[in-house]
Every structure is written in C-alpha cells, then in structure tokens.
C-alpha cells in the first residue's frame, strides 16, 4: 500500500499534464471563416487586409511563379496583380481535409475562380491547394505556408511539322 499510493498519485499528476485533445471541428470552422473572409476581400478587390492573416515570415508557392517570402512581399504581389487589372468575379474555396497537431494545422482543398485581367476576356480556373497554419499567441490561426496549382494541363508546344 505504501508503494501503491505514490504510484497512483504520480499517474494522476502525469495524466493531468497531458495536452488537451485537438478539436478538429473547431479548427476547421476557424479555417473556413478565414476562407470566407478571403473570398469577400478577393471579390471586392480589397486584399490588403487579407495579408494580416499571414505570419510575418509566411511563404507562398504560387502556380508557375517564383516563391514569395514574407508578408510585405505578399502585399507587393497583390498590389501588382491589382495594378495589372485583375478582378475576381467568382471565388470559391472547398476544404477537403483539415488536420492539426500542436501549434500547426493543415488544410487541403480545392478552388474555383473566375477573373479578368484588364481588357482580356473573363477566365475560369479550377485547382487544388495546401495551406499550413500556425497557431498565433492571440489564439487565431495564421497562414504560414501555402501553395496551389491549376487542374488545367499546360498547353502543348506546337508540333514541329
């Protein structure tokens, strides 16, 4: 009995120190709210506030373009796109999977967008994305790394005939 009591108390203390189980449903809801906010901002053309959602050292790996590093580089990238006349008329994100462990979560999803660049005709695109989020000290989730690519195949080079 003298040995059993300290063992039971030790077990109780150690089990109370275990991390709380991850609430994936809540994290998914938080991420979907991030996506809804981004959708509204993309459609309105007011994307500067979207970049507040990123960590200062965030990394973006856009389709067919060089890597972008840091929140300020993201803002500049967005400004250039808007200056070229990019306007979104449809934006839809669909979370397919959300998982989390510790301070990181990831989202796998699909997207559909319709947009216009200057005087060019409207274009539509479907694709998929992966976003890694980091849990911020204020309790929010911030985008740490993102990448996306189109489902459309690259155009074939002209035949040499």
N, C-alpha and C positions, 0 to 999 in steps of 0.2 A: 504493500500500500504506500510506503514511503517513496518508492520509485515511481509508482503509477501516477500519483498526484502531480509531480513536476512534469512528467511526460505529457499528461493531459493538458496542463496549463500551457506548456510550450507549444503543443499542437494548436491550441486555441489562439494563442498570440500570433503564430505564424500564419494561420489561415485567415486571420483578420487583416493581415498586411497584404493579402493577395489583391492585385488590381481588380477593379470592378469590370464586369463583362462589357464588351463593346456593344453599344446599341446601334447596330447597323441601320435599323429602320429610321432612327433619328438622324444619323449621318446622311442617309440617302435623301431625307426630306430637306436637310440643310443644303446639300449639293443641288437638288432640284430647284431650290429657291435661288441659288447662285445662277443657275442656267436661265431661269425666268427673268431675272434682273438683266443678265447679259443680252437676252433676246430683245427685251424692251429697248435697251440702250442702242443695240445694233440697228434696230428698225428706226429709231429716232435720229440716228447719226451722232448721238452724244455719247461717245465711247470713253471719254477721259475718266469718268467716274468708274468705269469697268475696271480700269487698271489698279484701283485701290484694292481690288480683290486679290492681287498678286503679292507674293513675298518680294522684298526688295531685290533679292538675288534670283528671282524666277528665271526659268529657261523655257523658251518656246522653240519648237522644231516644226515650222510650217512646211506644208507640202511644196516641194520643188523650189525651196529657198534656203538661204543660209540660216543657221541657228541665231536666235535673238537671246541676249543675256541682259537681265536687269529690267526693273520696272520703267526706268526712263527710256530705255531702248524700245520697250513695248509701246510707250506713248508716241515716240517718234515714228515707229512703224505705222501705227494707227493714223497719225496725222498725214503721213504720206499717202496712205490709201484714200483717205477722205479728200485730200488735195487733188488726187487723180480723178475724183468724181465718183468714187464708189458709194453706191446707195443700195441698201438691202431692202427688199420688198417682202421677203419671207425668210424666217429663221426658225428652225425647229430642232431642238436637241432631244434625244431619247436616251436616257440612262438604261443601259442593258445590265450592268453589274456594278455594284459598289461593295468594296471590302475595306476593312481597316484593321490596324494593329498599332497600338501605342499612339504616337503623335502623327502618324501618316495614314492617309486613306487614298484609295484609287478608284477612279470611275472609268468604265469602258462604255462607250456609247456610239450612237450613230447621229448623223445630222443631215438636214436638207436645207438648202439655201437657194434663194433666187436673188440676184443682184444685178446692178447695172454699173458700168464703168463709163462715165462721160456720155458721149453720144452713141456708144455701141448699143446693140440690142440687148435686151434682158437675157441673162444666162442662169441656168439652174445647175446645181451640183448636189450630189449625194455622196456621203463618205462616212468614215468612222474616226473615232478619236480615243485617246487615252490621256487622262489627267491625273496627276498625283497632287494631293492636297496635303498641307501641313497644318496641324492644329496650332493656332496662334494663342498667345497668352490671354487674350480677351475672350477666348472660347470659340471664336469663329474659325472657319476653315479657309485657308488662303491657297491659291494655286501656286505650286512650287515648280512643276514641270508639266508641259502639255505638248502633245503632238497630234497631228491629224493628217489624213490623206484622203483623196478622192477615190470613189469606186470606179471612176471612168478610166479606161485604159489610155495609155499615152498614144498619141497619134503615130501611125506607122510612117516611116520615111518614104518618100516617093520611090517607086521602083526604078531601077537603073535601065529600063528598056528604052 
